[in-house]
Amino acid sequence: MSNEILDLSLTEIAAAIRKRKISSLEATRACLEQAQRVQPHINCFISIEAGDALKASRAADRALTRGARVGPLHGVPLAHKDLFYRKGHVSTAGAKILRDYRPEVTATVVERMQAAGAIWLGTLNMSEFAGNPTGQNDHFGDCRNPWNTQHITGGSSSGSGAAVAARACYGALGSDTGGSIRHPAAFNGVVGLKPTNGLVSRFGVLPRSWSLDTVGPLARTVRDCARLTRVVAGVDVKDPTCSSERVPDYEKELTGKIRGLKIGVPTNYYYDGASADVRRCMEQSLDALESLGARVIELAVPDPQRALDLSNVISQPEVAAIHARWLRERQEDYSIWRAGIEPGLIIPAASYLEAQMARPRLTREFVDEVFGKVDVLHAPVFAKPVPTIAEAMPGTPDRVVTIQAISRNNRPANFFGIPALSVPAGFASNGLPVAFQIMGRPYSEALLFRVGDAYQRITDWHERAPALSRNAAA
Amino acid sequence: MKNKVTGKLIESSALQLRRTRVGEARAKVLAPDIERLNDVALAAAEDNDFNDEPARFASMLVRLKSPDSRR
C-alpha cells in the first residue's frame, strides 16, 4: 500500500485526500517512513519534522471531516530547501554559520503553501548558502543521487530534487539563481520550474543574489509544478521586485494541445560538448513533440556566453556584499565553496552597474530575436551525463570545468529573467536522468507547462522511480 | 590602454578596500577570471546609454510578455 500511495503524483494524492480515499495521515506516514528509509542513503533532509507533520496531517483530516473548505494542497506532505524562513524555526541555508539561525519572519511562499493546506515534512539539504551547482555540502554531508548514490544531485536545491525523486515527498520548493532548481530537477529525473523573475515572492528567502534569485517548485509531473506555482505566485507587498501581473490558472491551460507551436532548437552554444546520450535524448524528445504537431525550427540565438558572463558580473558582487562581514570575521567557518564568493570583492562597482544597465537592452534583444521567431526554446539542461561525486571533489582534474559546465546552459535564463522548465527526457548510458529545458517569453509559464505536460502525456520518464526508492529498506 | 589584472592587485584590493584576506595563490587564480568578466562588462557598456536605468528591467519583462507590446 505504501508504494501505491507514494507513487501518486502531487495532484493525485491531493485529489485522493480531498475525496477521503486516502487520509492525509496515511500519506504523511508513508512519506515519513520513506524519508527515514532513504535518508541514510541519500541524505536529502537536514531536518525531518515527524511530530509536527503528523499533528498537522491529523488536523487536515479533521478539517475534511467537518466539511471545511480546503485549499489545493490540503493535507499533502511537502518539504522545502532549508533557506525558506519560518518564524522561530532554524533555517541553516546549509551553512555552519547559520546552524542555529532562527529568523523572525516567515517566507511569503511558505505562508501561501500553508494556507493552501501543505503539510511540512521538514527541511531539505542544499549547497552551502545556495552556492555550488553540484549539491555537495561539507557541513551537513553530501546529498546523493537516488538513481546512483555515487553521483551528485546537482544543486543548490539538492535535497529538493533527491527527496522528490526518492518519493519522500510529493513536491518541494527550491530556489534558482543560476540553475539551482533546474540542475537538481534534471539530475534526479523530476520536473523543476525557474519562473520569470518577479513572478514569485522572494520575501523571507535567504538571498544569494537579489537581482537573479527566483523561487520555484520541483515535483514529479508538470501538472504538479503548475499547481505549486499557482499557489506561490503573485504580487507580494513584502517583496518590492514582485510583479502585479495576474497569475493564470495554469492547470486549466494543460490541454495537451501544441499543434502548430514553433519550438526553437539553438544551433549555437547549448549543444557545445554535448554527449551522444544527451543528443539522443534531445532528438527523441523533439520527435515526441513533433508527433503532437509542433514544428521544430533551428535558429542561432544571441550570444548566451555574454549573458552568462554578465550574470556573474552581477551576482558575484551581490554575493560578496551579502557575505562581506562573515568573509572578514568567519572565513574558517565556510567550506571550500567560499571561493565562489571572493571574486565579487574585486569586481568594480561601475562594472556591476554597467552590467545592470545593459540587462534590459540585452534581454529585449534576446527575447525579440528568439521569441519573435519561435514560441519556445528547447535545449539540454546539462549537455553531459551527470558527474560522479568523485569527479566533483576538490583536487580532481577538470573539477572546475565540470562545475562550470553544470551552470552553463542555465545561467543565461537567469540573466534574461525568462522562465525555464526542466523536464525529464530519458536516461544516459550511466543510468542517470537526462532533461531538456523549455524556455519562453517572460510570464509564459502557462505555455511552458502546456508543452511539458503534453510531452509527459505521451512519455513515461516521469513515472520511473529509482530502485533505491523501492529497496532502501533492504 | 589595458594593463593585466594581477594577483597582487586582487590581494591588495581585497585587503585594503574590503579588509578581507585573499591568499596570494588564490588571488593569482582569481586574476584572469576577474579580468575577463570586467572586460565583458566594459564591452557590454559600449552600447549602454546614459539613460539606461537598471530598474527598468522589471518593467521590461512585463513589456516583453507579448510580442506586440509597445516598448
Interface residues (C-beta under 8 A of the other chain):
Chain A: T196 N197 G198 S211 T241 S243 E245 R306 D309 L310 N312 V313 Q316 A320 A324 L327 R328 Q331 A339 E342 P343 L345 I346 I347 P348 S351 Y352 L353 E354 A355 Q356 M357 A358 R359 P360 R361 L362 T363 R364 V367 D368 F371 G372 G417 R441 P442 Y443 S444
Chain B: I10 S13 A14 L17 R18 R19 T20 R21 V22 R26 L30 D33 I34 R36 L37 N38 V40 A41 L42 A44 A45 D47 N48 D52 E53 P54 R56 F57 A58 M60 L61 V62 L64 K65 S66 P67 R71
